[in-house]
Amino acid sequence: MELSSNQIAEILPHRYPFALVDRITDFESGKWARGIKCVSVNEPFFCGHFPQEHVMPGVLILEALAQVGAVTLLSEPENRGKIVLFGGVRNARFRRKVTPGDVLSLECTLTQRRGPVGIGTCIANVGEETACTAELVFAIEQEEH
């Protein structure tokens, strides 16, 4: 199932300039999701990172992966309207620079869940090249917003 940016906005609370997923290309609620981020020279973070050589900050690649993982969790009916927070980042590795014109393919597979906490194995690719891998810990805030 595919989700447009408008449909993602119905699930995630993130808005400009922090909405970092342009499309969910496929997902299975509570299990995994795949999405894309089309990196443009017009991104606000390129004004300072770095003006002489634009590179997408690694923490924002992790955030984009986390947003894909959050779609996995928040697309479950019982989690609609809730917020997913970072519980931790494990084993993050950055293997390739991400620059304007790149299309980041983002994937998060939930590998463990215990109550409101889950762990996702994540990968961000540009074409066939791996840009980032990480394990992300998610915590679903129990209060609805």
N, C-alpha and C positions, 0 to 999 in steps of 0.2 A: 504494500500500500504506500502511495506517495503522498507527501504533505507539502503544500506550498508555504511560502513565507507567511501568508495570512493565516493559514491553518496552524502553523507553528506558534504564532502569536496568541492563538486561542488556548494553547497548552502551556507555554512558557511565559513568565512574567518579564523577560528581558526585552528591552526596547533600545532604539538607537541611542548611543553608538555601541551598545553592548549586545545587540542581537547578532550573533556570530555564525548562524547557520542559515543558509539561503534556501535550502530545500532538504527535506527528508526523502531519500530515494526509495527506502523500504524499511519496514520495521515489524517486529512482533512484540506487542505490549508485554512488558515485564521480562523480556528475554534479550532483545538486541535491537539496534537501530543503525542505519547507515544514512549519511547525509553529505552535503557538499557546502563548501564555503568558497565563493569566487572572490579571490583577493584582487582588489582594485587599488590603483595608485591614489585614489581619492579617500582611502581609509584615514580617519583622523590620527591614528597612531603613527603614521609615516611622517608626520610633521616633526616628530622628535626621535624616531627610531628607524633608521638614522637618516637625517636629511641628505647626507652625501651618498648613502647606499641604503635604499629601502629594504628592510628586513622585518618580517612579521615577528613580534615578540613571542618567545616560546610560551610564556604564561598565557597568552591569548590563544595559542594553538591548544593548550590544555583546556582553556575555558570553552573553546568550540567543541572539543571532545566531550567535555562535561555536559554541555547543552544537548548534545546528541543522546548521551546517557540519560539525561533528565527527561527527554521525550519518551524514552523507553518506560520510565517509571510513572511519569505523570499522565501517560496515555491510558493507564489502567483506571477504570471507572472509580474505584475507591480512593484514588489519589488526585482526582481532578480538583483544581483550585488550591492545591498545596504547593509548597516550595521545596525544592531539593537543594541542599547545601553541600559544599565540599566537606567531607570528613577527613580527607587526606589525599596525598599524592605519593605513590610508591614507584620506584624504579623508572622515573621519567628519563628518557633518552632522546636527544635531538640529533638527527643524523643528516639533515639537509636543510639549507636555508629555504624559507618560503618568501617569495617576492611578488610584486605586482604582476598580474597575468596568470599566476598559478591558480589551479583549481584544486583545493584540498578535498580529498575524499576522506571522510571521517567515519569511523566505525567503533561502536562500543557494544560489547557483549557482557551481560551480567553473569558473573561466574559464582557469586555467593550472595545469599540474602538471609538476613536474620532480623525479623521485625522491620523497623523503619530504616535499617542500615543495609547497604549493598556494596559489593565490589564489582567493578567493571574492568575488563581488559580492553584497552583502547589502542587504536592505531590510526595515524593520519598519513596519507600518501599523497604524493603529487605524481600523477601517472603511475609508473611502475616503481617509483622510488619512495622509500619510507622516509618521511620527514620526522615523525615522532612516534614513540611507543610509551605507554604508561599504564599503570593500574591506578584507578581512581576509586576513592571511597566516597559513597553517597550517603547522605542522611536526609530522610524525608521529614520535614518539619510537620508535626502532627496537627498543629492549629491551621485551619483553613483561612485563606486571605481573600 
